């Protein structure tokens, strides 16, 4: 394998800012938390994307490292935007995969990796991130995204935690034992970090499949709450919370104007959800409820969602 250091370039100003933040925290402070989410793979309800946007808007980000997007991104699959003005090209918006220093609501520093999901060199990318995790003494790496599920918007949003530190995310019901789904660079990164002995945690938030291609702020709020509880970061998410009621009202308005078929389906999902909610002591909710999708069906739904997402992008 080639040298992973070839895949990123450190930004000295950001490295210095990170060193200053750690010095300010003092020698007894806990290590840094790393959050990461990539665009382009599965993110029902734009759950992870909304969280990233919120963190960057609120956290005064500083670039610590830039990954080599020319090696990692297939431009023909996701063509960067360019502007043509009258007679010439005037701008180019290249993709960026960045490691940034961000601060929470009380000024605590943490790290955030964002950008398009790498199309190539997943193993080298994972090795590069692992080097940075070691270099900056990250104590916990957390990833997150939304997945489409047959659940109604009229019930609490569900969440599936995964990783090596499930003790930091206790209390969530277990939805399935085993499922084979399309892989991602994000999942591989979690897998490789865990393999190398690092503490990792992931959150897959359940988004009603009928709103999976629209922003669903309730899912993003739940991610923020889960990350905050697990990491100790202070992530209030006031702006996202303010949009939850607006989106629910919009969904209800569209249902009222519909033909009733979706409303009937949602009532069925409500009954199904309520039945499952009363079986919280089961080892696996998907495995023990015949009305819910099997692991194979869940995998197929994921693939269908990805295919629809790709067609929409085209």
N, C-alpha and C positions, 0 to 999 in steps of 0.2 A: 504494500500500500504506500502511496505517496505521502509526503510530509503534510500533516494536517495544517501546519502553520501557513502553508501556501494558500490556504482557502480563506484567510481573513487578514485584515490589516487593522492594527490598533490605532486609535485616535488619541494622541498624547494628551490633548486637553481634557478629554473625557476620562482617561486613565488617572490623570492628576486629580480631577474632581472626585473620582471614586476614592482615591487614597485619602483625600482630605475629609470626605464624609465618614470613612471608617475611623480616621484618627479622632474626629470630633465625637464619634460615638463612644470611644474609649476602649481599652483592652478587654473589658469584661462584657462588652456587647456581643450578642449572638451573631453568627455569621449571616451573610446575605441570603435573601430569598431570590430565586430566579423564576420568573413567569415567562411562558412562551406560547405563542399561537401563530399559526401560519394560514395565509389566505389560499383559497383554491381547492382545498379538500372539503370534507363534510363540515358544515357549520349551519345546521338548521336554525332558522330564526335569526341568523347573523348574531348568534349569542356571543361567541368568542370575539367576533369583530367589533361588536358594540363595546365590549369590555376594554379591548385594546384602545379604541378611539377615546373612551372616557379616561383611561389611565394616562394617555399621552396628552390629552387636553388639560388635565388637572395636575400633572406631575413634573412640569418643567424639565423635559427629557434632554439628556446630553449623550451624544453618540460616543460609545466606548470602543466599539469594533464594527467594521464593515466587512461583510462576507462578499466573496467574489461572485456577483450575480451573473457575470458573463460565462462562468463555468457552471453555475447551478440552475439557471433559468432557461427554458426552451422558449425563445421569443416567438416562434411560429405558433405555439400553442396558446400563449398569452401575449399578444402583441402590445408593446408599450405605446402609449399615446404620443402622437406628434401633431404639431400645429402647422398648417399651411396658411400663410397670409398673403393673398393676392398673387405673388409671383415667386415666393421662396418659402422654405421651411424656417420657422422662427423659434421653435422650441421642441425639446425632446424630454419626455418624462421617463427616465429609466427605472426599472424595478430596483428596490433596495431591500436587502435583508440585513437588519441592524441589531446589534446588542446595545441597549441604551441604559443609562443610569436614570432612574425615575425616583420620585419621592412620594410618600403617601400623605394623607391629610395632616399628619403631625410632623412631617419632615423626615421620617425614617426612610433611608435609601434602600432601594431594591433594584434588581436588574430585569430587563424585559427584552426578549427577542421577538421581533415581528418581521413581516414581509411575506412575499409569495412562498408557497411551499416549494422547496427545491425539487426540480425535475430529475436531476442526475446526482451522482456521487453521494448518495444518502449515507453510506458508511463513513466516508471521509468527512462529511458534514457532521455526523454524530461524534466522530473523533475530535473534530475541531471544537465543538461545543464542550465536550468533556474536558479538553485542555483549559478552556476558559473557566469552566466550573472549578477546576482545581486551582487555577491561577488566582482567582478572586475569592476563593474559600467560600463557595456557596454551600449553605447548610441544607437547603431544601429546594428542589426544582418542581414546579407546578405547571401543568398544561390544562387546557380547557377547550371545549367546543360544544355545539348543540347537535343532537341527533333527532331525527324524525321518529315519533312514536304514535301509536294509536291511543292517544290520551286526549281528554277534552280540555278546552281552555277554561272551563268553569270549575276546575278542581286545582288544588295546589300543584305547582310545578315539581316534577320529580327529578332526581339526580342519582347518577351511578358513579361513585368514587372508585378509583383503581390505583394500583401502585404498591409501594412497599411500606407506606406509612398510613395505613387505613385507620390506625389508632387516632390520627388527627382529624378523621372524618367519620366519627362513629354516629350511629343512629339512623342511617339511611337503609331502607329495605333492600334486600338483594333481589335483583330482577332476573338474572339468568346465571347458569353455571358455566356454560361454554358456548361460544359462537365464533364462527370463522367469517370475518368481514374483510373488505378490501384494506390493504395496508396503507400506511401514510408515513411521511418523514417524521411527523410529530410523534406517532406511536413508536416508531423505531428509536427515536431519540430517548423516549422514556425507557424503553426496553434496554438500550445500551447503557444508559446511566445507572439503572438498577443493577445491571450485570456487573458493572465496575464498582459496586458497593455504595453508590450515592443514594441518599434519601429522595424518593420521587413520589409524586401524588398527581393524579389526574382527575378531572371532573367532566363527565358527559351529562349534560342537562337535557331533559326530555322535552321536546317541543311538539305540540300538536301537529300532525303531518299535514293538515289542511292549511296551516299558516307557515309551513317550514321555509318557504321562499320569500317571506317578508320579515322585516325586523320585529322581533318579539322581545321587548325589553324586560318582561318578567323573568325570562330565562337568564338574561345578562345580570339582573339583580341577584338572582340565586347564586350565580357563579361568584359574584363579588362577596356575598355573604359567606360562601363556603371557603373561598380563599382567605378571607379575613379571619375566620375562625381557625383555620389550619395553620396560618402563617404568623398571626399576630399583627399583621399590617392593618392600618386603619383606612378602609376604603368605603366611605359612606354611599357614594353613587346617587346623590340627591337628584341629579338631572335625569338619570335613568328611571328612578322611582316615579318621578313626575309624569313620565310618558306611559307608565303601565296602564293607568286608568283610561287614558286617551285611546290606546290600542284596543283595550277590551271593549270600549264603547263603539269603536269603529267596527269591530268584529260583529257585535250584536246588531248594529245597524245593517250590515251587509246580510246577516242571517235573516233579518226581518224582511228584507227586500228579495230574498231568494225564493226558490220553489218549494222549500220544505224538506227536500231530500236530505240535505246536509244536516238540517236541524234534527231530523229523525236519527241520523247516524250519530250525532253528538249525544243525544239522549241514550242511545245504546251504549256509547263509550262511558257515559256517566255511570250507568248501572254496572258495567264491567269494572270500572275503576273502584266504585264503592265496594263491590264484592271482593276485589283484590286487597283493598285497604283493610278489610276485616281479617285478612290472613297474613298479618305481618310477621307471625312467628314461623312461617314456612321457610324452609331452607332456600328455596328459589321460587320466586313468584311466577316467572315464565314457565318454569319446568312443571309447576303443579296446577296451573290453570289452563284448561284446554281451550278456553275462549280467547286467550292471548296468543300472539304469534310465537312460533317456535324459533329456536336459534337460527335455523336455516332460513326461515321466512324473514327474520330480522335482517340477515345478511342480504337477502334479495332486495328487501326494501331499501337498504343502504345503497346498493348498486343502482337501483332505479332512481333514487334521489340524486346520486352523483351524475347519472346520465342526463336527467332533466336539467340539472345545474349547468352541465356542459353545453347542452343545446341552447339554454337561455343565454349563455355567454356568447355563443356564436351569433 
